Amino acid sequence: MFKEWDKMYVKHIKSAYIEMSAIHASAMKPLKDLLESNLNFHYLEEIEKKKEVPNFRHEALEDKFCEHMTRICEILRDYGNLKDYFNIKQMLHVLKTENWREIPPLAFYFTPLHDAIVDVRSWLIKMNKDGHLLIKYIIEDNTELQEKIIKMVSEDVTAQWLAGDELK
């Protein structure tokens, strides 16, 4: 019923309140972009489980995801409670370390980071599935998402500090 009401509401708001529609669209754009790029990245990962996919597609979707997640982190840093340094591209790159699950010290620090990333991405999929009516326009007011991102960034800071590059 929410989805049907959302369809009717969106038609109404676009036709009756053009100025309000522009305000809503601009306020929600970073989060909508993140939801879309996360969903596309998720679909590609599901396809990769079944058959091989060209590497450039994976890299392109990962880049878009990193770009949009960085924008959300910037908003949470400027207006929310995110205080730690973040680099989403490096965060995902560090989990591409070969055999990190078999190396106990790396597994100790990378497993919480991996779990936090999976938690954030699962929450984004849930938010997308629930629809735009259950998402708050002010991005930092989406408290559960903010808490999950803060935890993910915190786990990344620990992983980067202790095992973030080949030298460490």
C-alpha positions as CSV (number, residue, x, y, z in Angstrom):
1,M,0.0,0.0,0.0
2,F,2.9,2.4,0.7
3,K,4.3,1.8,-2.7
4,E,1.0,2.5,-4.4
5,W,0.5,5.6,-2.3
6,D,4.1,6.7,-3.1
7,K,3.4,6.4,-6.8
8,M,0.3,8.6,-6.5
9,Y,2.0,11.0,-4.2
10,V,5.0,11.4,-6.6
11,K,2.7,12.1,-9.5
12,H,0.8,14.7,-7.4
13,I,3.9,16.4,-6.0
14,K,5.5,16.6,-9.5
15,S,2.5,18.1,-11.1
16,A,1.2,20.3,-8.3
17,Y,4.2,21.5,-6.4
18,I,7.1,21.9,-8.8
19,E,9.2,23.9,-6.4
20,M,8.7,21.4,-3.6
21,S,9.6,18.6,-6.0
22,A,12.9,20.3,-6.8
23,I,13.7,20.7,-3.1
24,H,12.9,17.0,-2.3
25,A,14.9,15.8,-5.3
26,S,18.0,17.9,-4.4
27,A,17.9,16.8,-0.8
28,M,17.5,13.1,-1.5
29,K,19.9,13.0,-4.5
30,P,23.0,11.8,-2.7
31,L,21.1,9.1,-0.8
32,K,19.2,8.0,-3.9
33,D,22.4,7.8,-5.9
34,L,24.0,5.6,-3.2
35,L,20.9,3.3,-3.1
36,E,21.0,2.9,-6.8
37,S,24.8,2.3,-7.1
38,N,24.7,-0.1,-4.2
39,L,21.8,-2.0,-5.8
40,N,23.6,-2.2,-9.2
41,F,26.8,-3.3,-7.5
42,H,24.8,-6.0,-5.6
43,Y,23.2,-7.3,-8.8
44,L,26.6,-7.5,-10.4
45,E,28.0,-9.5,-7.5
46,E,25.1,-11.9,-7.7
47,I,25.8,-12.4,-11.4
48,E,29.5,-12.9,-10.7
49,K,28.6,-15.9,-8.5
50,K,27.0,-17.6,-11.5
51,K,29.3,-16.6,-14.4
52,E,32.3,-14.5,-15.1
53,V,31.8,-10.8,-15.7
54,P,34.3,-8.5,-17.4
55,N,36.5,-6.8,-14.9
56,F,35.8,-3.3,-16.2
57,R,32.1,-3.6,-15.2
58,H,33.0,-4.5,-11.7
59,E,35.5,-1.6,-11.5
60,A,33.0,0.9,-12.9
61,L,30.3,-0.1,-10.5
62,E,32.7,-0.1,-7.6
63,D,33.9,3.3,-8.5
64,K,30.4,4.7,-8.6
65,F,29.6,3.1,-5.3
66,C,32.8,4.6,-3.7
67,E,31.9,8.0,-5.1
68,H,28.4,8.0,-3.7
69,M,29.4,6.5,-0.4
70,T,32.1,9.1,0.0
71,R,29.5,11.8,-0.6
72,I,27.2,10.4,2.1
73,C,30.2,10.2,4.5
74,E,31.0,13.8,3.7
75,I,27.5,14.8,4.6
76,L,27.6,12.7,7.8
77,R,31.0,14.3,8.7
78,D,29.8,17.9,8.1
79,Y,26.3,17.5,9.6
80,G,26.2,14.3,11.5
81,N,28.3,12.4,14.0
82,L,31.0,10.9,11.7
83,K,34.4,12.1,13.1
84,D,36.9,9.6,11.7
85,Y,38.8,9.9,8.5
86,F,37.4,7.8,5.6
87,N,38.6,6.6,2.2
88,I,36.0,4.2,0.8
89,K,38.2,3.3,-2.2
90,Q,41.0,2.2,0.1
91,M,38.6,0.5,2.4
92,L,37.4,-1.8,-0.4
93,H,40.9,-2.2,-1.8
94,V,42.3,-3.5,1.4
95,L,39.7,-6.4,1.4
96,K,41.1,-7.5,-2.0
97,T,44.3,-8.6,-0.2
98,E,45.0,-12.2,-1.3
99,N,44.2,-14.9,1.3
100,W,43.4,-12.5,4.1
101,R,40.9,-15.0,5.6
102,E,43.7,-17.6,6.0
103,I,46.2,-15.2,7.6
104,P,45.2,-14.9,11.3
105,P,46.4,-11.4,12.0
106,L,44.8,-10.0,8.8
107,A,41.6,-12.0,9.4
108,F,41.4,-10.6,13.0
109,Y,41.3,-7.0,11.7
110,F,39.7,-7.4,8.3
111,T,36.7,-9.7,9.4
112,P,35.0,-6.9,11.4
113,L,35.6,-4.5,8.6
114,H,34.1,-6.9,6.1
115,D,31.1,-7.6,8.3
116,A,30.5,-3.9,8.8
117,I,30.6,-3.2,5.0
118,V,28.2,-6.1,4.5
119,D,25.9,-4.7,7.2
120,V,25.9,-1.2,5.6
121,R,25.2,-2.6,2.1
122,S,22.5,-4.9,3.4
123,W,20.9,-1.9,5.2
124,L,21.0,0.1,1.9
125,I,19.3,-2.7,0.1
126,K,16.6,-2.8,2.8
127,M,16.1,0.9,2.5
128,N,15.8,0.7,-1.2
129,K,13.3,-2.2,-0.9
130,D,11.2,-0.3,1.7
131,G,10.9,2.7,-0.6
132,H,11.4,6.5,-0.4
133,L,8.5,7.1,2.0
134,L,10.5,5.4,4.9
135,I,13.7,7.4,4.2
136,K,14.1,10.7,5.9
137,Y,14.9,13.7,3.6
138,I,17.6,15.0,5.9
139,I,20.3,12.3,5.4
140,E,21.8,12.5,8.9
141,D,18.4,11.9,10.4
142,N,18.5,8.3,9.1
143,T,20.0,7.3,12.4
144,E,20.4,3.5,11.8
145,L,22.3,4.1,8.5
146,Q,24.4,6.8,10.2
147,E,25.3,4.4,13.1
148,K,26.2,1.6,10.6
149,I,28.4,3.9,8.5
150,I,30.2,5.2,11.6
151,K,30.9,1.6,12.8
152,M,32.1,0.7,9.3
153,V,34.5,3.7,9.2
154,S,35.7,3.0,12.7
155,E,36.5,-0.6,11.7
156,D,38.3,0.7,8.6
157,V,40.4,3.1,10.7
158,T,41.6,0.2,12.8
159,A,42.2,-2.1,9.8
160,Q,44.1,0.7,7.9
161,W,46.2,1.6,10.9
162,L,47.3,-2.0,11.6
163,A,47.3,-3.7,8.2
164,G,46.3,-1.3,5.5
165,D,49.1,-1.6,3.0
166,E,51.8,-4.1,1.9
167,L,54.5,-2.6,4.1
168,K,52.4,-3.1,7.3
